[in-house]
Amino acid sequence: MARRTYVATTINGMPTEFLCEPRQSVLEVLRDELGLTGAKEGCNNGNCGACAVLLNGQVVNSCCVLGVELEGADVTTIEGIADGENLHPLQQAFLEEAALQCGICTPGFIVSAKALLDSNPHPDEHTVRFWLAGNLCRCTGYDKIVRAVLKAADASGAPVP
């Protein structure tokens, strides 16, 4: 058995501490150690985006980052996107636009789209498609996902430049 490492971090705004093996990925820590099962394991090699989380505000595939790298970091998972019982506008738009089917890719798309809207509140369709190119979906065909992101941008209330 490998020696476990103590990690202190912030996850979804809450100070969090855990022990993990040096080889464990963030995805494994989130799901297996912390019970945060929103991030999904799709490919486990960084190609599908189903496990996307925000690490210090940047989108990362949690299957490609080691849990020990979370020391002192700020992590946002899909569980931290909503405001309590109130869905984030992206989550609401995904429901309204039927931008999900099996749900495996949905958390990664929402987390990635949130990072986009945080940096660019009014992207055009090309920008949305480019930004989400690292997220794969085998069910929806992407158009509904893009429409949902654009709808959330329109509903954001942010001033248009």
Secondary structure per residue as TSV (DSSP state, phi and psi in degrees):
chain	resnum	aa	ss	phi	psi
A	1	M	-	360.0	132.7
A	2	A	-	-74.5	152.1
A	3	R	-	-68.0	135.3
A	4	R	-	-91.6	147.4
A	5	T	E	-111.1	138.3
A	6	Y	E	-80.6	132.0
A	7	V	E	-131.0	130.4
A	8	A	E	-114.4	125.5
A	9	T	E	-148.5	-177.9
A	10	T	E	-122.3	124.2
A	11	I	E	-123.2	121.6
A	12	N	T	53.6	40.6
A	13	G	T	82.0	-0.9
A	14	M	E	-111.3	129.3
A	15	P	E	-58.0	132.4
A	16	T	E	-136.8	139.8
A	17	E	E	-126.7	144.0
A	18	F	E	-155.7	165.6
A	19	L	E	-111.5	137.1
A	20	C	E	-145.2	158.8
A	21	E	-	-77.0	147.9
A	22	P	T	-58.0	-24.4
A	23	R	T	-89.4	-8.5
A	24	Q	-	-72.5	135.6
A	25	S	B	-79.3	163.9
A	26	V	H	-58.1	-40.9
A	27	L	H	-58.3	-45.7
A	28	E	H	-64.1	-41.5
A	29	V	I	-63.3	-48.4
A	30	L	I	-57.4	-49.6
A	31	R	I	-77.0	-48.8
A	32	D	I	-88.5	-33.7
A	33	E	I	-96.1	-35.3
A	34	L	S	-109.1	-7.6
A	35	G	-	72.0	18.0
A	36	L	-	-94.3	94.8
A	37	T	-	-97.5	11.4
A	38	G	-	-66.0	-43.3
A	39	A	S	-69.5	131.4
A	40	K	-	-105.5	148.4
A	41	E	-	-90.4	113.0
A	42	G	S	-101.6	-74.4
A	43	C	S	-101.2	-26.1
A	44	N	S	61.7	25.7
A	45	N	S	-142.3	15.3
A	46	G	S	85.1	12.8
A	47	N	S	-100.8	-14.1
A	48	C	S	-110.6	-23.5
A	49	G	-	79.9	1.2
A	50	A	T	-63.5	-23.3
A	51	C	T	-102.1	15.6
A	52	A	E	-59.6	137.1
A	53	V	E	-137.3	166.4
A	54	L	E	-97.2	123.7
A	55	L	E	-115.9	109.3
A	56	N	T	52.7	40.4
A	57	G	T	84.4	-3.5
A	58	Q	E	-108.2	140.2
A	59	V	E	-71.7	129.5
A	60	V	E	-135.8	151.9
A	61	N	E	-84.0	113.7
A	62	S	G	-66.6	-15.3
A	63	C	G	-75.3	-14.5
A	64	C	G	-107.9	3.6
A	65	V	S	-118.2	137.4
A	66	L	B	-79.3	143.5
A	67	G	G	-57.3	-34.9
A	68	V	G	-65.1	-20.4
A	69	E	G	-74.5	-6.2
A	70	L	G	-81.4	-6.1
A	71	E	T	-52.1	118.6
A	72	G	T	75.0	2.9
A	73	A	-	-88.2	167.7
A	74	D	E	-115.2	119.8
A	75	V	E	-118.7	136.4
A	76	T	E	-121.7	125.2
A	77	T	-	-106.9	176.5
A	78	I	G	-57.9	-31.3
A	79	E	G	-65.2	-21.3
A	80	G	G	-97.6	5.6
A	81	I	T	-79.9	-44.4
A	82	A	S	-70.9	159.5
A	83	D	B	-104.2	86.9
A	84	G	T	64.6	-122.4
A	85	E	T	-83.0	-10.0
A	86	N	B	-91.4	121.7
A	87	L	-	-66.2	147.5
A	88	H	-	-67.0	149.4
A	89	P	H	-52.5	-32.6
A	90	L	H	-65.4	-44.6
A	91	Q	H	-62.3	-42.8
A	92	Q	H	-62.9	-43.1
A	93	A	H	-65.0	-38.1
A	94	F	H	-60.7	-40.7
A	95	L	H	-66.0	-48.9
A	96	E	H	-65.4	-33.5
A	97	E	T	-94.0	5.3
A	98	A	T	52.8	46.3
A	99	A	-	-90.1	24.4
A	100	L	-	-146.5	149.8
A	101	Q	S	-130.6	-80.7
A	102	C	S	-76.7	-25.8
A	103	G	-	91.8	-6.6
A	104	I	S	-63.3	-44.3
A	105	C	S	-85.1	-17.6
A	106	T	H	-56.3	-47.6
A	107	P	H	-57.9	-42.2
A	108	G	H	-64.5	-41.0
A	109	F	H	-63.0	-44.1
A	110	I	H	-66.2	-43.9
A	111	V	H	-62.7	-45.1
A	112	S	H	-64.7	-42.2
A	113	A	H	-66.0	-35.0
A	114	K	H	-62.4	-42.1
A	115	A	H	-61.9	-39.2
A	116	L	H	-62.0	-51.8
A	117	L	H	-67.9	-27.2
A	118	D	H	-66.2	-35.0
A	119	S	H	-93.6	-24.8
A	120	N	-	-145.9	90.3
A	121	P	S	-64.7	-16.5
A	122	H	S	-133.3	65.2
A	123	P	-	-74.3	155.8
A	124	D	-	-88.6	173.9
A	125	E	H	-59.8	-41.9
A	126	H	H	-59.7	-43.9
A	127	T	H	-63.7	-42.6
A	128	V	H	-60.7	-48.0
A	129	R	H	-62.5	-41.1
A	130	F	H	-64.6	-46.5
A	131	W	H	-62.9	-37.0
A	132	L	G	-91.6	9.9
A	133	A	G	-62.6	-21.2
A	134	G	G	-85.4	2.2
A	135	N	-	-111.9	127.5
A	136	L	-	-106.8	141.9
A	137	C	-	-134.3	133.5
A	138	R	S	-102.9	1.2
A	139	C	S	-113.4	-45.5
A	140	T	S	-90.6	-21.6
A	141	G	-	82.1	6.1
A	142	Y	S	76.0	-31.8
A	143	D	H	-58.7	-42.9
A	144	K	H	-66.2	-35.4
A	145	I	H	-65.9	-46.0
A	146	V	H	-62.7	-43.6
A	147	R	H	-60.3	-39.5
A	148	A	H	-64.4	-42.4
A	149	V	H	-65.1	-44.2
A	150	L	H	-64.2	-36.9
A	151	K	H	-65.5	-42.7
A	152	A	H	-63.4	-38.3
A	153	A	H	-63.0	-42.8
A	154	D	H	-65.1	-31.8
A	155	A	H	-86.9	-2.5
A	156	S	S	-69.1	-24.9
A	157	G	-	78.7	0.1
A	158	A	-	-71.5	144.2
A	159	P	-	-64.0	140.2
A	160	V	-	-81.0	129.6
A	161	P	-	-65.8	360.0
